[in-house]
């Protein structure tokens, strides 16, 4: 017998049964349905609770808010949308959060650690000694197109807060920037032009090998007095010529640094 006829015959039998139309039977069915829903919900919640590591979430909240937000987004997306759609949404959210962080890197302005020849972030260590006549900054990320403008604006804002006569040179420490692209190099060009208009020198120290190669190829090295792998911030500050090198000398000295690549 076809399935359609079986279903039709069963429906007629159910409708003809007087118990089905009674209020007592309807109430009994409703109670059974509620009990079934409660049982299923309890099992689902128990299964989900076993998949959630609350200690790990609390640890993420305390240590890294970015990882916490990514984990909560992934958990909520999987529960609401399903496994496949949830994973896709979580991956997209993680990429967006990462781009947001990369686009606003921390720019550390350096001061001398008291009693040493080492330098660290003035914001984290208020007891550091200020550098006389020099602003030294260290972008703590690779300089790429998503953050170059942010770094440039941060440095220029810092320069504007200081009296123009007090700043003789700006030193860019690239030791924490393992990679730089053309947008980052263009940012250094723009920074050099903005500082030159104020009569301020720009120097670069701590650049990695690939970064030095790109800056030389793009013409930055010739503008800032060359790139020397042996030059450190301490050596630069100790050099009395830091504040006296003219822009013309800076351009000519850039051609002499290939031996120290």
C-alpha positions in Angstrom: 0.0 0.0 0.0 1.4 3.4 -0.9 2.7 5.5 2.0 0.2 8.3 1.2 -2.8 6.0 1.7 -1.3 4.7 5.0 -1.0 8.2 6.3 -4.5 9.2 5.2 -6.0 6.1 6.8 -4.1 6.7 10.1 -5.3 10.3 10.1 -9.0 9.3 9.7 -8.7 6.8 12.5 -7.1 9.4 14.8 -9.8 12.0 14.0 -12.6 9.5 14.5 -11.3 8.6 18.0 -13.3 10.5 20.6 -10.3 10.5 23.0 -8.3 12.7 20.7 -11.0 15.4 20.8 -11.3 15.4 24.6 -9.7 18.2 26.6 -8.1 15.7 29.0 -6.2 14.0 26.1 -5.0 17.4 24.7 -3.7 18.4 28.2 -2.0 15.1 28.6 -0.3 15.5 25.2 0.8 19.0 26.1 2.3 17.8 29.4 4.2 15.1 27.6 5.5 17.5 25.0 6.7 19.9 27.7 8.4 17.0 29.6 10.1 15.9 26.4 11.3 19.4 25.6 12.7 19.8 29.1 14.6 16.5 28.9 16.0 17.3 25.5 17.0 20.8 26.6 18.8 19.4 29.7 20.8 16.9 27.6 21.7 19.6 25.0 22.8 22.0 27.8 24.8 19.3 29.4 26.5 18.4 26.1 27.3 22.1 25.4 28.6 22.7 28.9 31.1 19.9 28.4 32.4 21.6 25.3 32.9 25.0 27.0 36.1 25.5 29.1 35.1 28.2 31.5 38.6 28.3 33.0 40.1 28.9 29.6 37.7 31.8 28.9 38.4 33.4 32.2 42.1 33.1 31.5 41.7 34.7 28.1 39.7 37.6 29.7 42.6 38.2 32.1 45.5 37.8 29.7 44.3 38.7 26.2 41.0 40.3 25.5 41.4 39.9 21.7 41.6 36.1 22.1 38.6 36.2 24.5 36.5 38.1 22.0 37.4 35.8 19.2 36.6 32.7 21.4 33.2 34.1 22.5 32.3 35.1 18.9 33.2 31.5 17.7 31.1 29.9 20.5 28.1 32.1 19.9 28.2 31.8 16.2 28.4 28.0 16.3 25.5 27.7 18.8 23.3 30.1 16.8 24.1 29.5 13.2 25.5 26.0 13.2 28.9 24.5 12.9 29.9 25.5 9.3 28.4 29.0 9.3 29.6 29.6 12.8 33.2 28.7 11.9 33.1 30.9 8.9 31.8 33.8 10.9 34.3 33.2 13.7 37.2 33.1 11.2 36.0 36.4 9.6 35.6 38.1 13.0 39.1 36.9 14.0 40.6 38.4 10.8 38.8 41.7 11.4 40.0 41.9 15.1 43.6 41.1 13.9 43.5 43.9 11.3 42.1 46.3 13.9 45.0 45.6 16.2 47.6 45.8 13.4 46.2 49.0 12.1 46.8 50.7 15.5 50.2 49.5 16.7 51.8 50.8 19.9 54.4 53.4 19.3 56.9 53.5 22.2 58.6 56.8 22.9 61.9 55.9 24.4 63.8 57.2 27.5 67.0 56.2 29.0 66.8 53.6 31.8 68.5 55.4 34.8 72.1 54.4 35.3 72.3 52.4 32.1 72.9 52.9 28.4 69.6 51.2 27.5 66.3 52.6 26.5 62.6 51.6 27.1 59.1 52.9 26.8 58.5 56.1 28.7 54.8 55.3 29.0 55.5 52.0 30.8 58.4 53.3 32.9 57.8 56.9 34.0 61.2 56.9 35.9 63.1 56.8 32.5 65.1 59.8 31.7 63.9 62.1 28.9 66.3 62.5 25.9 67.5 66.1 25.5 66.7 67.5 22.1 65.8 64.1 20.7 62.5 62.2 20.2 63.2 58.5 19.9 60.3 56.3 18.9 59.9 52.5 18.3 56.9 51.2 16.3 56.1 47.8 17.8 54.9 46.3 14.6 55.8 45.9 11.0 55.2 49.1 9.0 52.7 48.2 6.4 49.9 49.9 4.5 47.3 49.3 7.2 49.2 51.1 10.0 51.6 53.5 8.3 49.3 56.5 8.5 48.6 55.8 12.2 52.3 55.7 13.1 53.0 58.9 11.1 50.2 60.8 12.8 51.4 59.6 16.2 54.9 60.8 15.7 53.9 64.2 14.2 51.5 64.7 17.1 54.4 64.1 19.5 56.6 66.6 17.7 53.8 69.2 17.8 53.5 68.9 21.5 57.1 69.8 22.0 58.5 73.3 21.4 60.1 73.4 18.0 63.4 74.8 19.3 63.7 71.9 21.8 63.7 69.1 19.2 66.8 68.8 17.0 66.4 65.2 15.8 63.9 62.4 15.7 65.2 58.8 15.8 63.2 55.9 14.5 64.1 52.6 16.1 63.0 49.8 13.7 64.3 46.9 15.8 60.7 45.8 16.6 59.6 46.1 12.9 60.7 42.9 11.1 59.0 43.9 7.8 58.2 47.0 5.9 56.4 47.5 2.6 56.3 50.4 0.2 53.6 52.1 2.2 55.8 52.1 5.2 58.7 53.4 3.3 56.5 56.2 1.9 55.5 57.0 5.4 59.2 57.6 6.3 59.5 59.8 3.2 56.6 61.9 4.4 58.0 62.0 7.9 61.3 63.2 6.7 59.7 66.0 4.6 57.5 67.1 7.6 60.5 67.2 9.9 62.8 68.9 7.4 60.2 71.7 7.1 60.7 72.2 10.9 64.5 72.0 10.7 64.5 68.6 12.5 66.7 65.7 11.4 65.4 62.1 11.0 67.6 59.1 11.8 66.9 55.4 11.6 68.6 52.7 13.8 68.0 49.0 14.4 66.6 48.2 10.9 66.7 44.6 9.9 68.5 43.4 6.7 65.5 43.2 4.5 64.2 46.5 5.8 67.5 48.2 5.1 67.5 46.8 1.5 64.1 48.2 0.8 64.8 51.6 2.3 67.9 51.9 0.3 66.1 50.9 -2.9 63.3 53.4 -2.3 65.7 56.3 -1.6 65.0 56.7 2.2 68.6 55.9 3.2 70.0 58.8 1.2 67.7 61.2 2.9 68.4 60.2 6.5 72.1 59.9 6.5 72.4 56.3 5.5 71.6 53.0 7.3 74.4 51.4 9.3 73.7 48.0 10.9 76.2 48.8 13.7 74.6 52.1 14.6 72.6 52.0 17.8 70.5 54.6 19.6 73.2 55.0 22.3 75.9 55.5 19.6 73.7 58.0 17.8 73.0 60.0 20.9 76.6 60.0 21.9 77.7 61.3 18.5 78.0 65.0 18.7 77.2 65.3 15.0 73.6 64.0 15.5 72.3 67.5 16.0 74.8 69.2 13.6 74.6 67.1 10.4 73.2 69.2 7.6 70.6 67.8 5.1 73.2 68.1 2.3 75.6 65.9 4.3 72.9 63.4 5.1 72.1 63.0 1.4 75.8 62.4 0.5 76.5 60.0 3.4 73.7 57.7 2.3 75.8 56.5 -0.6 78.6 55.3 1.7 76.7 52.8 3.8 76.7 49.8 1.4 79.8 48.4 3.1 78.0 48.1 6.4 74.9 46.4 4.9 
